[in-house]
Amino acid sequence: MNLSITGRHLEVTPAIRAYVLNKLARVARHFDDVVDTQIMLSVERLKHTAEITMRLRGKDIHCEATDGNLYSAIDLLADKIDRQVIKYKTKVQNHAHEPVKRQELAVE
């Protein structure tokens, strides 16, 4: 999995990078087919925003979380992306295992 963490008006310190990696390990535990992940952390006056774009096979998932604290925004973001990945995974699993519906020909 390729992971890039970018900061807008913010320097991404090793502590922030380690915190993000720790939180995203939960997502990697659920789903292994992640192609690429981009994380954008931004700071405005009283608003800290964390955005993520996760590329999966055949699907891009995007989430955004805003809070007054950067670490809280990262926590909210991890919860949101975790829910979306689980939702996507269950959809893929349910559709992959459906039996093929065959139409029987009426014989007269």
Z-matrix of the N, CA and C atoms (Angstrom, degrees):
N
C 1 1.451
C 2 1.529 1 108.63
N 3 1.312 2 116.01 1 125.95
C 4 1.454 3 121.07 2 175.27
C 5 1.519 4 108.54 3 -86.63
N 6 1.321 5 116.92 4 130.00
C 7 1.455 6 122.02 5 -177.89
C 8 1.515 7 108.92 6 -127.83
N 9 1.330 8 115.91 7 126.14
C 10 1.460 9 119.53 8 175.25
C 11 1.522 10 108.46 9 -126.82
N 12 1.328 11 115.59 10 129.72
C 13 1.462 12 122.41 11 179.45
C 14 1.520 13 107.10 12 -115.23
N 15 1.328 14 115.69 13 123.19
C 16 1.453 15 121.81 14 -177.68
C 17 1.518 16 109.12 15 -122.62
N 18 1.325 17 116.33 16 142.91
C 19 1.458 18 121.18 17 177.70
C 20 1.516 19 111.06 18 -114.99
N 21 1.298 20 116.00 19 132.86
C 22 1.459 21 122.17 20 175.72
C 23 1.525 22 107.00 21 -107.82
N 24 1.318 23 117.44 22 117.09
C 25 1.464 24 124.40 23 -174.33
C 26 1.528 25 110.40 24 61.11
N 27 1.330 26 115.88 25 32.26
C 28 1.450 27 121.44 26 -175.22
C 29 1.526 28 108.76 27 -157.00
N 30 1.305 29 116.46 28 138.70
C 31 1.459 30 120.60 29 173.45
C 32 1.528 31 107.84 30 -93.17
N 33 1.319 32 116.05 31 127.05
C 34 1.464 33 120.73 32 -179.52
C 35 1.525 34 107.50 33 -82.50
N 36 1.320 35 115.31 34 104.91
C 37 1.460 36 121.32 35 -178.76
C 38 1.528 37 110.00 36 -83.11
N 39 1.313 38 117.63 37 162.65
C 40 1.473 39 119.64 38 176.53
C 41 1.533 40 112.60 39 -58.98
N 42 1.325 41 118.06 40 -31.10
C 43 1.472 42 120.56 41 178.61
C 44 1.528 43 110.67 42 -67.61
N 45 1.327 44 117.27 43 -42.10
C 46 1.464 45 120.67 44 178.59
C 47 1.522 46 109.54 45 -66.93
N 48 1.322 47 117.04 46 -42.93
C 49 1.469 48 121.06 47 179.17
C 50 1.534 49 110.75 48 -60.51
N 51 1.330 50 117.48 49 -44.25
C 52 1.461 51 121.02 50 179.28
C 53 1.530 52 111.10 51 -64.87
N 54 1.336 53 117.35 52 -38.08
C 55 1.462 54 121.19 53 179.36
C 56 1.525 55 110.76 54 -64.81
N 57 1.338 56 116.60 55 -43.29
C 58 1.465 57 120.69 56 179.01
C 59 1.534 58 110.29 57 -64.54
N 60 1.320 59 117.34 58 -44.56
C 61 1.468 60 120.82 59 179.10
C 62 1.526 61 111.61 60 -61.84
N 63 1.327 62 116.60 61 -38.56
C 64 1.457 63 121.08 62 178.72
C 65 1.535 64 110.54 63 -64.69
N 66 1.315 65 117.17 64 -41.61
C 67 1.462 66 121.07 65 -179.07
C 68 1.528 67 111.61 66 -71.81
N 69 1.323 68 117.96 67 -35.10
C 70 1.465 69 120.23 68 -178.93
C 71 1.524 70 112.69 69 -80.95
N 72 1.309 71 117.68 70 -9.85
C 73 1.471 72 120.07 71 175.92
C 74 1.521 73 110.16 72 -63.50
N 75 1.325 74 116.88 73 -29.03
C 76 1.462 75 121.24 74 177.94
C 77 1.520 76 111.03 75 -64.93
N 78 1.333 77 117.35 76 -38.34
C 79 1.464 78 121.54 77 178.21
C 80 1.522 79 109.99 78 -69.07
N 81 1.309 80 117.21 79 -40.89
C 82 1.468 81 120.95 80 -179.96
C 83 1.527 82 111.34 81 -65.31
N 84 1.324 83 116.66 82 -26.12
C 85 1.458 84 120.21 83 177.70
C 86 1.529 85 111.17 84 -68.78
N 87 1.335 86 116.56 85 -32.94
C 88 1.459 87 120.95 86 -179.52
C 89 1.519 88 112.72 87 -80.70
N 90 1.321 89 117.30 88 -33.81
C 91 1.454 90 119.85 89 -168.30
C 92 1.512 91 109.21 90 -144.63
N 93 1.321 92 117.48 91 124.90
C 94 1.461 93 121.92 92 -176.04
C 95 1.519 94 113.93 93 -98.94
N 96 1.321 95 118.28 94 -11.22
C 97 1.461 96 121.18 95 -173.60
C 98 1.517 97 113.25 96 -90.95
N 99 1.322 98 118.49 97 38.01
C 100 1.458 99 122.23 98 178.36
C 101 1.525 100 108.13 99 -83.97
N 102 1.336 101 115.98 100 124.14
C 103 1.452 102 121.22 101 -178.65
C 104 1.524 103 110.76 102 -84.72
N 105 1.332 104 116.45 103 -49.75
C 106 1.455 105 121.46 104 -173.19
C 107 1.521 106 108.94 105 -150.96
N 108 1.323 107 116.88 106 145.20
C 109 1.459 108 121.91 107 177.63
C 110 1.519 109 108.99 108 -135.52
N 111 1.329 110 115.74 109 129.25
C 112 1.461 111 121.41 110 176.37
C 113 1.517 112 108.62 111 -121.63
N 114 1.325 113 116.17 112 129.22
C 115 1.458 114 121.64 113 -179.37
C 116 1.523 115 107.96 114 -121.07
N 117 1.338 116 115.60 115 131.05
C 118 1.462 117 121.89 116 178.46
C 119 1.525 118 107.72 117 -119.13
N 120 1.314 119 116.37 118 119.58
C 121 1.458 120 122.21 119 176.48
C 122 1.516 121 107.85 120 -108.29
N 123 1.328 122 116.78 121 128.98
C 124 1.462 123 119.07 122 -179.04
C 125 1.521 124 110.05 123 -135.17
N 126 1.328 125 114.22 124 150.18
C 127 1.454 126 121.59 125 -179.78
C 128 1.515 127 108.08 126 -126.04
N 129 1.321 128 115.51 127 126.08
C 130 1.454 129 121.66 128 170.71
C 131 1.523 130 106.46 129 -116.92
N 132 1.279 131 118.07 130 -166.43
C 133 1.459 132 120.71 131 -170.90
C 134 1.534 133 112.94 132 -52.64
N 135 1.294 134 118.89 133 -66.85
C 136 1.465 135 121.79 134 179.03
C 137 1.524 136 111.69 135 -120.90
N 138 1.318 137 115.76 136 20.26
C 139 1.453 138 120.45 137 -173.80
C 140 1.526 139 109.30 138 -130.60
N 141 1.300 140 116.07 139 121.20
C 142 1.458 141 122.49 140 176.21
C 143 1.524 142 107.24 141 -108.34
N 144 1.325 143 116.31 142 128.03
C 145 1.453 144 121.35 143 -175.03
C 146 1.522 145 109.55 144 -122.71
N 147 1.323 146 114.64 145 138.75
C 148 1.464 147 121.73 146 174.76
C 149 1.523 148 107.23 147 -125.72
N 150 1.339 149 116.58 148 127.49
C 151 1.464 150 122.39 149 179.24
C 152 1.520 151 108.33 150 -123.87
N 153 1.320 152 115.11 151 148.24
C 154 1.455 153 120.06 152 177.40
C 155 1.524 154 108.71 153 -139.17
N 156 1.324 155 114.92 154 139.26
C 157 1.458 156 122.14 155 170.64
C 158 1.515 157 106.62 156 -124.42
N 159 1.326 158 115.10 157 116.49
C 160 1.460 159 121.18 158 -177.64
C 161 1.520 160 108.28 159 -113.26
N 162 1.326 161 115.42 160 122.47
C 163 1.457 162 120.57 161 -179.91
C 164 1.523 163 108.98 162 -97.80
N 165 1.316 164 114.56 163 121.10
C 166 1.455 165 122.03 164 176.35
C 167 1.517 166 107.51 165 -112.03
N 168 1.309 167 116.64 166 172.83
C 169 1.455 168 118.77 167 176.87
C 170 1.515 169 109.70 168 -66.22
N 171 1.336 170 116.58 169 110.85
C 172 1.456 171 121.17 170 176.89
C 173 1.510 172 115.11 171 84.02
N 174 1.333 173 119.87 172 6.08
C 175 1.459 174 121.15 173 -175.66
C 176 1.514 175 109.73 174 -156.95
N 177 1.336 176 116.29 175 141.01
C 178 1.457 177 122.48 176 170.50
C 179 1.518 178 107.84 177 -113.46
N 180 1.318 179 116.71 178 132.14
C 181 1.456 180 121.98 179 178.35
C 182 1.516 181 107.86 180 -114.67
N 183 1.339 182 116.02 181 129.90
C 184 1.456 183 121.38 182 -179.28
C 185 1.520 184 108.88 183 -125.78
N 186 1.329 185 116.70 184 133.85
C 187 1.460 186 122.69 185 176.97
C 188 1.521 187 109.09 186 -135.76
N 189 1.327 188 114.41 187 154.75
C 190 1.455 189 120.59 188 177.43
C 191 1.519 190 108.29 189 -143.36
N 192 1.338 191 116.26 190 138.49
C 193 1.457 192 121.55 191 178.25
C 194 1.521 193 108.72 192 -136.67
N 195 1.334 194 116.06 193 139.76
C 196 1.452 195 122.23 194 -178.95
C 197 1.522 196 109.31 195 -128.61
N 198 1.332 197 115.90 196 137.79
C 199 1.459 198 120.75 197 178.36
C 200 1.523 199 108.53 198 -155.96
N 201 1.308 200 116.30 199 173.60
C 202 1.454 201 120.95 200 179.16
C 203 1.510 202 113.29 201 -77.71
N 204 1.334 203 117.55 202 -17.47
C 205 1.450 204 123.42 203 -179.33
C 206 1.531 205 107.99 204 -122.27
N 207 1.313 206 117.77 205 138.47
C 208 1.461 207 121.31 206 -177.29
C 209 1.529 208 111.60 207 -64.46
N 210 1.322 209 117.30 208 -41.27
C 211 1.463 210 120.31 209 -178.85
C 212 1.531 211 110.90 210 -67.56
N 213 1.322 212 117.30 211 -34.92
C 214 1.466 213 120.29 212 175.96
C 215 1.521 214 110.75 213 -67.66
N 216 1.322 215 117.14 214 -38.03
C 217 1.465 216 120.79 215 177.33
C 218 1.526 217 110.27 216 -64.20
N 219 1.325 218 117.80 217 -38.92
C 220 1.467 219 121.43 218 177.78
C 221 1.526 220 110.31 219 -66.10
N 222 1.344 221 117.15 220 -39.69
C 223 1.470 222 120.84 221 176.45
C 224 1.526 223 111.28 222 -61.19
N 225 1.332 224 116.80 223 -46.97
C 226 1.468 225 121.00 224 178.70
C 227 1.526 226 110.67 225 -61.29
N 228 1.325 227 116.16 226 -41.71
C 229 1.460 228 121.14 227 179.31
C 230 1.528 229 111.39 228 -62.41
N 231 1.313 230 117.05 229 -42.83
C 232 1.468 231 120.82 230 179.46
C 233 1.525 232 110.48 231 -63.41
N 234 1.331 233 117.34 232 -39.02
C 235 1.467 234 119.99 233 177.64
C 236 1.518 235 111.38 234 -64.81
N 237 1.335 236 116.92 235 -43.66
C 238 1.465 237 120.85 236 -178.37
C 239 1.528 238 111.64 237 -65.10
N 240 1.319 239 116.71 238 -47.01
C 241 1.467 240 119.40 239 -177.21
C 242 1.533 241 109.82 240 -68.46
N 243 1.317 242 117.55 241 -32.79
C 244 1.459 243 120.49 242 177.39
C 245 1.530 244 110.67 243 -63.83
N 246 1.325 245 117.15 244 -44.79
C 247 1.466 246 120.59 245 178.27
C 248 1.520 247 111.35 246 -62.87
N 249 1.330 248 117.05 247 -41.65
C 250 1.457 249 119.82 248 -178.41
C 251 1.526 250 112.00 249 -69.07
N 252 1.324 251 117.34 250 -37.60
C 253 1.469 252 120.28 251 178.64
C 254 1.523 253 110.25 252 -67.49
N 255 1.327 254 117.74 253 -40.72
C 256 1.467 255 120.58 254 177.78
C 257 1.525 256 109.78 255 -63.80
N 258 1.316 257 117.19 256 -41.53
C 259 1.468 258 121.55 257 178.91
C 260 1.529 259 110.58 258 -62.10
N 261 1.323 260 116.72 259 -45.15
C 262 1.462 261 120.91 260 178.96
C 263 1.532 262 110.89 261 -64.55
N 264 1.312 263 116.48 262 -41.93
C 265 1.461 264 120.93 263 -178.68
C 266 1.525 265 111.23 264 -63.27
N 267 1.324 266 117.56 265 -42.03
C 268 1.463 267 119.51 266 178.96
C 269 1.523 268 111.37 267 -67.49
N 270 1.322 269 117.67 268 -35.69
C 271 1.464 270 120.08 269 176.71
C 272 1.526 271 110.75 270 -63.80
N 273 1.318 272 116.86 271 -44.24
C 274 1.460 273 121.06 272 -179.42
C 275 1.520 274 110.16 273 -64.87
N 276 1.318 275 117.44 274 -43.13
C 277 1.461 276 120.70 275 -179.16
C 278 1.524 277 111.12 276 -66.97
N 279 1.325 278 118.28 277 -40.71
C 280 1.457 279 120.75 278 -178.87
C 281 1.519 280 111.59 279 -66.29
N 282 1.314 281 118.00 280 -40.30
C 283 1.454 282 120.77 281 -178.26
C 284 1.529 283 111.81 282 -75.75
N 285 1.306 284 117.53 283 -28.17
C 286 1.455 285 120.01 284 -177.82
C 287 1.523 286 112.03 285 -74.40
N 288 1.321 287 117.76 286 -25.03
C 289 1.455 288 120.50 287 -174.62
C 290 1.526 289 113.51 288 -106.82
N 291 1.317 290 117.92 289 10.35
C 292 1.456 291 119.37 290 177.23
C 293 1.525 292 109.18 291 -72.81
N 294 1.316 293 116.90 292 137.42
C 295 1.463 294 118.49 293 177.80
C 296 1.525 295 110.67 294 -70.34
N 297 1.289 296 115.00 295 150.10
C 298 1.460 297 120.62 296 179.77
C 299 1.519 298 108.16 297 -73.21
N 300 1.321 299 115.91 298 128.11
C 301 1.461 300 120.04 299 -179.68
C 302 1.526 301 108.77 300 -85.64
N 303 1.285 302 114.83 301 125.01
C 304 1.469 303 119.58 302 179.78
C 305 1.509 304 108.72 303 -112.23
N 306 1.279 305 113.72 304 139.05
C 307 1.465 306 119.13 305 177.01
C 308 1.517 307 107.27 306 -94.64
N 309 1.297 308 114.21 307 126.40
C 310 1.458 309 118.68 308 179.29
C 311 1.528 310 108.72 309 -85.68
N 312 1.278 311 114.72 310 138.59
C 313 1.467 312 119.66 311 178.85
C 314 1.526 313 109.28 312 -80.36
N 315 1.289 314 113.83 313 134.75
C 316 1.464 315 118.45 314 178.92
C 317 1.522 316 108.41 315 -79.48
N 318 1.312 317 116.48 316 122.07
C 319 1.445 318 121.53 317 -179.28
C 320 1.530 319 107.52 318 -101.11
N 321 1.307 320 115.60 319 124.16
C 322 1.476 321 119.25 320 -179.09
C 323 1.487 322 110.82 321 -112.90
